Amino acid sequence: MPLRLGRRRAAGSPTSGTRRALALIERHQARARTDLAETLHEAGDDTAALARTAEAEPLLPASAAPHRAYLARLRERCEAGARR
């Protein structure tokens, strides 16, 4: 009886573990950009802060509703600061 090691993956197709790791990296990148945006806003650089919020949002999965809500509030504060 031949030894079966499981299904063969297509070359270059990511495993579920790889997909989870990439999603986690994107969440960490989004958090870092959000923290940077907050710091820039506090320093008065609302234009740069808005750019960081725009970079962070697409990195978040749909399930990250609390983080998305925080980004929306931060964006509103930055937009108000940029108008001054």
DSSP file (Angstrom, degrees, kcal/mol; ACC not computed):
  #  RESIDUE AA STRUCTURE BP1 BP2  ACC     N-H-->O    O-->H-N    N-H-->O    O-->H-N    TCO  KAPPA ALPHA  PHI   PSI    X-CA   Y-CA   Z-CA
    1    1 A M              0   0    0      0, 0.0     2,-0.1     0, 0.0     0, 0.0   0.000 360.0 360.0 360.0 126.5    0.0    0.0    0.0
    2    2 A P        -     0   0    0      0, 0.0     2,-0.4     0, 0.0     0, 0.0  -0.390 360.0-112.0 -73.6 148.4    1.5    3.3   -1.0
    3    3 A L        -     0   0    0     -2,-0.1     2,-0.5     2,-0.0     0, 0.0  -0.660  29.4-155.5 -78.8 126.4    2.1    6.0    1.5
    4    4 A R        -     0   0    0     -2,-0.4     3,-0.1     1,-0.1    -1,-0.0  -0.916  13.6-173.8-108.4 126.7   -0.2    9.1    1.0
    5    5 A L        -     0   0    0     -2,-0.5     2,-0.2     1,-0.4    -1,-0.1   0.353  52.0 -94.7 -99.0   5.0    1.0   12.4    2.3
    6    6 A G        -     0   0    0      2,-0.0    -1,-0.4     0, 0.0     2,-0.1  -0.550  66.0 -25.8 110.6-178.4   -2.2   14.3    1.5
    7    7 A R        -     0   0    0     -2,-0.2     2,-0.5    -3,-0.1    -3,-0.0  -0.384  62.3-120.9 -71.4 146.3   -3.3   16.5   -1.3
    8    8 A R        -     0   0    0     -2,-0.1     2,-0.2     3,-0.0    -1,-0.1  -0.749  25.0-138.5 -88.6 131.4   -0.7   18.2   -3.4
    9    9 A R        -     0   0    0     -2,-0.5     2,-0.1     1,-0.1     3,-0.1  -0.580  23.8-103.9 -86.2 151.1   -1.0   22.0   -3.4
   10   10 A A    >   -     0   0    0     -2,-0.2     3,-2.1     1,-0.1    -1,-0.1  -0.480  51.7 -90.1 -67.4 144.3   -0.5   24.0   -6.6
   11   11 A A  T 3  S+     0   0    0      1,-0.3    -1,-0.1    -2,-0.1    -3,-0.0  -0.333 111.8  13.8 -58.6 131.4    2.9   25.7   -6.6
   12   12 A G  T 3  S+     0   0    0      1,-0.3    -1,-0.3    -3,-0.1    -2,-0.1   0.375  89.2 131.4  85.8  -5.2    2.7   29.1   -5.0
   13   13 A S    <   -     0   0    0     -3,-2.1    -1,-0.3     1,-0.1     2,-0.1  -0.699  57.9-123.0 -83.6 130.4   -0.7   28.7   -3.4
   14   14 A P        -     0   0    0      0, 0.0     2,-0.1     0, 0.0    -4,-0.1  -0.368  17.7-126.6 -74.0 148.5   -0.7   29.7    0.2
   15   15 A T     >  -     0   0    0      1,-0.1     4,-2.3    -2,-0.1     5,-0.2  -0.365  30.3-103.8 -80.8 169.5   -1.7   27.4    3.0
   16   16 A S  H  > S+     0   0    0      1,-0.2     4,-2.3     2,-0.2     5,-0.2   0.867 124.0  54.3 -64.6 -34.3   -4.3   28.3    5.5
   17   17 A G  H  > S+     0   0    0      2,-0.2     4,-2.2     1,-0.2    -1,-0.2   0.893 107.9  49.1 -64.9 -39.1   -1.5   29.0    8.0
   18   18 A T  H  > S+     0   0    0      2,-0.2     4,-2.5     1,-0.2    -2,-0.2   0.909 110.3  50.8 -66.1 -42.0    0.2   31.3    5.6
   19   19 A R  H  X S+     0   0    0     -4,-2.3     4,-2.2     1,-0.2    -2,-0.2   0.904 110.7  49.0 -62.8 -40.9   -3.1   33.2    5.0
   20   20 A R  H  X S+     0   0    0     -4,-2.3     4,-2.2     2,-0.2    -1,-0.2   0.908 111.3  49.9 -64.2 -41.4   -3.6   33.6    8.8
   21   21 A A  H  X S+     0   0    0     -4,-2.2     4,-2.3     1,-0.2    -2,-0.2   0.912 110.9  48.8 -64.6 -42.2   -0.1   34.9    9.2
   22   22 A L  H  X S+     0   0    0     -4,-2.5     4,-2.3     2,-0.2    -1,-0.2   0.895 110.6  51.0 -65.0 -39.4   -0.5   37.4    6.4
   23   23 A A  H  X S+     0   0    0     -4,-2.2     4,-2.1     2,-0.2    -1,-0.2   0.895 110.1  50.1 -64.2 -39.4   -3.8   38.6    7.9
   24   24 A L  H  X S+     0   0    0     -4,-2.2     4,-2.3     2,-0.2    -2,-0.2   0.903 109.2  51.3 -65.8 -40.9   -2.2   39.1   11.2
   25   25 A I  H  X S+     0   0    0     -4,-2.3     4,-2.5     1,-0.2    -2,-0.2   0.915 109.2  50.9 -61.7 -42.4    0.7   41.0    9.7
   26   26 A E  H  X S+     0   0    0     -4,-2.3     4,-2.5     2,-0.2    -1,-0.2   0.898 109.2  50.8 -63.9 -39.4   -1.8   43.3    8.0
   27   27 A R  H  X S+     0   0    0     -4,-2.1     4,-2.5     2,-0.2    -1,-0.2   0.917 110.8  48.8 -62.6 -42.3   -3.7   43.9   11.2
   28   28 A H  H  X S+     0   0    0     -4,-2.3     4,-2.5     2,-0.2    -2,-0.2   0.903 111.1  50.1 -64.3 -40.1   -0.4   44.8   12.9
   29   29 A Q  H  X S+     0   0    0     -4,-2.5     4,-2.4     2,-0.2    -2,-0.2   0.907 110.5  50.1 -63.8 -41.1    0.5   47.2   10.1
   30   30 A A  H  X S+     0   0    0     -4,-2.5     4,-2.3     2,-0.2    -2,-0.2   0.910 111.0  49.0 -63.2 -41.9   -3.0   48.8   10.4
   31   31 A R  H  X S+     0   0    0     -4,-2.5     4,-2.7     2,-0.2    -2,-0.2   0.915 111.1  49.7 -64.6 -42.2   -2.5   49.2   14.1
   32   32 A A  H  X S+     0   0    0     -4,-2.5     4,-2.3     2,-0.2    -2,-0.2   0.909 112.2  47.6 -63.8 -41.8    1.0   50.8   13.6
   33   33 A R  H  X S+     0   0    0     -4,-2.4     4,-2.4     2,-0.2    -1,-0.2   0.874 111.6  51.2 -66.6 -36.4   -0.4   53.2   11.0
   34   34 A T  H  X S+     0   0    0     -4,-2.3     4,-2.4     2,-0.2    -2,-0.2   0.929 110.5  48.2 -65.6 -45.0   -3.3   54.1   13.3
   35   35 A D  H  X S+     0   0    0     -4,-2.7     4,-2.2     1,-0.2    -2,-0.2   0.906 112.4  49.2 -61.3 -41.5   -0.9   54.8   16.2
   36   36 A L  H  X S+     0   0    0     -4,-2.3     4,-2.8     2,-0.2    -1,-0.2   0.904 109.4  52.1 -64.5 -40.6    1.3   56.9   13.9
   37   37 A A  H  X S+     0   0    0     -4,-2.4     4,-2.5     2,-0.2    -2,-0.2   0.911 109.3  49.9 -61.4 -42.2   -1.8   58.8   12.7
   38   38 A E  H  X S+     0   0    0     -4,-2.4     4,-2.4     2,-0.2    -1,-0.2   0.919 112.0  48.0 -61.8 -44.0   -2.8   59.5   16.3
   39   39 A T  H  X S+     0   0    0     -4,-2.2     4,-1.6     2,-0.2    -2,-0.2   0.923 112.3  48.3 -63.4 -45.1    0.7   60.8   17.1
   40   40 A L  H  <>S+     0   0    0     -4,-2.8     5,-2.6     2,-0.2     4,-0.4   0.893 110.9  51.5 -63.5 -39.5    0.8   63.0   14.0
   41   41 A H  H ><5S+     0   0    0     -4,-2.5     3,-1.4     1,-0.2    -2,-0.2   0.930 109.1  49.9 -61.9 -45.7   -2.6   64.4   14.9
   42   42 A E  H 3<5S+     0   0    0     -4,-2.4    -1,-0.2     1,-0.3    -2,-0.2   0.816 109.5  52.6 -62.9 -29.9   -1.5   65.2   18.4
   43   43 A A  T 3<5S-     0   0    0     -4,-1.6    -1,-0.3    -5,-0.2    -2,-0.2   0.508 121.7-109.1 -83.5  -5.0    1.6   66.9   16.9
   44   44 A G  T < 5S+     0   0    0     -3,-1.4     2,-1.2    -4,-0.4     3,-0.2   0.520  82.4 124.5  92.4   5.4   -0.7   69.0   14.6
   45   45 A D     >< +     0   0    0     -5,-2.6     4,-1.9     1,-0.2     5,-0.1  -0.596  23.9 159.2 -98.6  73.0    0.2   67.4   11.3
   46   46 A D  H  >  +     0   0    0     -2,-1.2     4,-2.4     1,-0.2    -1,-0.2   0.795  67.1  59.9 -69.1 -29.5   -3.4   66.4   10.4
   47   47 A T  H  > S+     0   0    0     -3,-0.2     4,-1.6     2,-0.2    -1,-0.2   0.942 110.1  41.6 -63.6 -46.9   -2.6   66.1    6.6
   48   48 A A  H  > S+     0   0    0      1,-0.2     4,-1.9     2,-0.2    -2,-0.2   0.870 112.9  55.1 -67.4 -36.4   -0.1   63.3    7.3
   49   49 A A  H  X S+     0   0    0     -4,-1.9     4,-2.1     1,-0.2    -2,-0.2   0.902 105.8  51.8 -63.6 -41.1   -2.4   61.8    9.9
   50   50 A L  H  X S+     0   0    0     -4,-2.4     4,-2.1     1,-0.2    -1,-0.2   0.883 107.3  53.3 -62.9 -38.0   -5.2   61.6    7.3
   51   51 A A  H  X S+     0   0    0     -4,-1.6     4,-1.6     1,-0.2    -1,-0.2   0.902 108.4  49.7 -63.8 -40.3   -2.8   59.8    4.9
   52   52 A R  H  X S+     0   0    0     -4,-1.9     4,-2.0     2,-0.2    -2,-0.2   0.873 109.3  51.3 -68.0 -36.2   -1.9   57.2    7.6
   53   53 A T  H  X S+     0   0    0     -4,-2.1     4,-2.1     1,-0.2    -1,-0.2   0.891 108.5  52.4 -66.6 -36.6   -5.6   56.5    8.3
   54   54 A A  H  < S+     0   0    0     -4,-2.1    -1,-0.2     1,-0.2    -2,-0.2   0.844 111.2  47.1 -66.5 -32.6   -6.2   56.1    4.6
   55   55 A E  H  < S+     0   0    0     -4,-1.6     4,-0.4     1,-0.1    -1,-0.2   0.844 112.3  50.4 -74.0 -34.4   -3.4   53.5    4.5
   56   56 A A  H >X S+     0   0    0     -4,-2.0     3,-1.2     1,-0.2     4,-0.6   0.890  97.6  65.9 -73.5 -40.0   -4.6   51.7    7.6
   57   57 A E  G >< S+     0   0    0     -4,-2.1     3,-1.5     1,-0.3    -1,-0.2   0.880  97.6  50.0 -57.9 -47.2   -8.3   51.2    6.6
   58   58 A P  G 34 S+     0   0    0      0, 0.0    -1,-0.3     0, 0.0    -2,-0.1   0.705 103.7  62.9 -67.9 -14.3   -7.8   48.8    3.6
   59   59 A L  G <4 S+     0   0    0     -3,-1.2    -2,-0.2    -4,-0.4   -29,-0.1   0.659  88.3  88.8 -79.5 -15.3   -5.6   46.5    5.7
   60   60 A L  S << S-     0   0    0     -3,-1.5     2,-0.1    -4,-0.6   -33,-0.0  -0.629  76.5-127.7 -88.8 138.7   -8.4   45.8    8.2
   61   61 A P    >   -     0   0    0      0, 0.0     3,-1.9     0, 0.0    -1,-0.1  -0.364  30.7-105.8 -73.9 163.9  -10.8   42.9    7.7
   62   62 A A  T 3  S+     0   0    0      1,-0.3     3,-0.2     2,-0.1     6,-0.1   0.790 118.5  65.5 -60.1 -27.5  -14.5   43.5    7.8
   63   63 A S  T 3  S+     0   0    0      1,-0.2     2,-0.9     2,-0.1    -1,-0.3   0.559  78.5  84.9 -73.8  -7.1  -14.6   41.9   11.3
   64   64 A A    <>  +     0   0    0     -3,-1.9     4,-2.4     1,-0.2    -1,-0.2  -0.262  50.1 145.6 -90.3  48.9  -12.4   44.7   12.7
   65   65 A A  H  >  +     0   0    0     -2,-0.9     4,-2.4     1,-0.2    -1,-0.2   0.866  66.5  52.5 -58.0 -42.3  -15.5   46.9   13.4
   66   66 A P  H  > S+     0   0    0      0, 0.0     4,-2.2     0, 0.0    -1,-0.2   0.915 111.9  46.2 -62.0 -40.2  -14.1   48.5   16.6
   67   67 A H  H  > S+     0   0    0     -3,-0.2     4,-2.5     2,-0.2    -2,-0.2   0.908 112.1  50.9 -67.6 -41.1  -10.8   49.5   14.9
   68   68 A R  H  X S+     0   0    0     -4,-2.4     4,-2.1     2,-0.2    -1,-0.2   0.888 110.0  50.2 -62.4 -39.5  -12.7   50.9   11.8
   69   69 A A  H  X S+     0   0    0     -4,-2.4     4,-2.1     2,-0.2    -1,-0.2   0.904 110.1  50.2 -65.9 -40.7  -14.9   52.9   14.2
   70   70 A Y  H  X S+     0   0    0     -4,-2.2     4,-2.5     1,-0.2    -2,-0.2   0.920 110.0  50.6 -62.4 -43.5  -11.8   54.3   15.9
   71   71 A L  H  X S+     0   0    0     -4,-2.5     4,-2.8     1,-0.2    -2,-0.2   0.893 108.0  53.0 -61.1 -39.7  -10.3   55.2   12.6
   72   72 A A  H  X S+     0   0    0     -4,-2.1     4,-2.1     2,-0.2    -1,-0.2   0.917 111.0  45.8 -63.4 -43.2  -13.5   57.0   11.5
   73   73 A R  H  X S+     0   0    0     -4,-2.1     4,-2.1     2,-0.2    -2,-0.2   0.904 113.7  49.3 -65.7 -40.8  -13.4   59.1   14.7
   74   74 A L  H  X S+     0   0    0     -4,-2.5     4,-2.5     2,-0.2    -2,-0.2   0.908 109.5  52.1 -64.0 -41.9   -9.7   59.8   14.3
   75   75 A R  H  X S+     0   0    0     -4,-2.8     4,-2.8     1,-0.2    -2,-0.2   0.908 108.2  51.5 -60.8 -42.2  -10.3   60.8   10.7
   76   76 A E  H  X S+     0   0    0     -4,-2.1     4,-2.2     2,-0.2    -1,-0.2   0.914 110.5  48.2 -61.4 -43.2  -13.1   63.2   11.8
   77   77 A R  H  X S+     0   0    0     -4,-2.1     4,-2.1     2,-0.2    -2,-0.2   0.904 113.2  48.0 -63.5 -40.3  -10.7   64.9   14.3
   78   78 A C  H  X S+     0   0    0     -4,-2.5     4,-2.5     2,-0.2    -2,-0.2   0.903 110.5  50.8 -67.8 -40.4   -8.0   65.2   11.7
   79   79 A E  H  X S+     0   0    0     -4,-2.8     4,-1.3     2,-0.2    -1,-0.2   0.902 111.0  49.1 -63.9 -39.8  -10.3   66.7    9.1
   80   80 A A  H  X S+     0   0    0     -4,-2.2     4,-0.6     1,-0.2    -1,-0.2   0.894 113.0  47.7 -64.9 -39.6  -11.5   69.2   11.7
   81   81 A G  H >< S+     0   0    0     -4,-2.1     3,-0.6     1,-0.2    -2,-0.2   0.853 107.9  55.0 -69.3 -35.1   -7.9   70.1   12.5
   82   82 A A  H 3< S+     0   0    0     -4,-2.5    -1,-0.2     1,-0.2    -2,-0.2   0.789 102.8  57.4 -70.0 -26.9   -6.9   70.4    8.9
   83   83 A R  H 3<        0   0    0     -4,-1.3    -1,-0.2     1,-0.2    -2,-0.2   0.711 360.0 360.0 -76.1 -19.2   -9.7   72.9    8.3
   84   84 A R    <<        0   0    0     -4,-0.6    -1,-0.2    -3,-0.6    -2,-0.1   0.507 360.0 360.0 -70.1 360.0   -8.3   75.2   11.0
